[in-house]
Amino acid sequence: MTEPFPRPRRFVSVAELIEHLQCLGNAPSVELADFTELDHGLQTAAHLLEAAPDDLELQVAGLVHDLAHPWDGPGQPRHASMGALAVEDLLGKRVADLIRAHVPAKRYLVSTRGEYFGHLSPDSVMTLAAQGGPMSATETAEFESQTDWRAMVELRIADDNAKVAGVRVPSLDSWEPIVRMVAERVR
C-alpha cells in the first residue's frame, strides 16, 4: 500500500498534479475543521478568478499554493518553497514564484497594513512566528522591488479569505483545463 502523500517531489505531468490535488480532498485542512486542503485551494482559486479574471497563472498558483502542506511540519515553515519547487518545471517560473511568495506576502502585509494582523486566522498567527514574523523595512523594500509583488499580495489576500467551510466554488474538474493550458505555455 502506498502512502497518500509520498515524499516531496517534482510533478512532471498535469495528471500527476491533479491526482495529488484529489488526494488533498481527503486531507483535513491544517487550519479548519470540516475543511480539506483541496477546499482551501479551490476557494483561493475562485477568489483569484474574480479578482484577476485574465491572470490564469495567478489563479492556478492559488489552486496549488498549499499542495505541500502534507510534506511540511509544525508551523509549515517550508511548504511554500517545497510547493514552488514541486510545480516549477510543470507550471513555470511565475507560478512557482507566486507560490514561493505567499508566505513572505503575509509577512509583508503584517508589516504594511496595521489592520491585517487582526484578520489572520489563529493558525496563521501561530505560523507567522515560525515563518519569520513581520518584515523589516529593508525586507519590505526588497519585497516591493519584485516585478510581481502586487500579484503576490493578491494571492495572499485570496489565501486569507479562502477559509470558509461550505462555500460553493468551481470544482477541481473545472480547473483541470486551465491547469493544462498553463502547463502548455511552459513547453
Buried (B, 14 or more C-beta within 10 A) or exposed (E): EEEEBEEBEEBEEBEEBBEBBEBBEEBEBBBBEEBBBBBBBBBBBBBBBEBBEEBBBBBBBBBBBBBBBBBBEEBBBBBBBBBBBBBBBBBBEBBBBBBBBBBBBBBBBBBBEEEBBEEBEEBBEBBBEBBBEBBEEEBBEBBEEEEBBEBBBBBBBBBBBBBEEEBEBBEBEEBBEBBBEBBEEBE
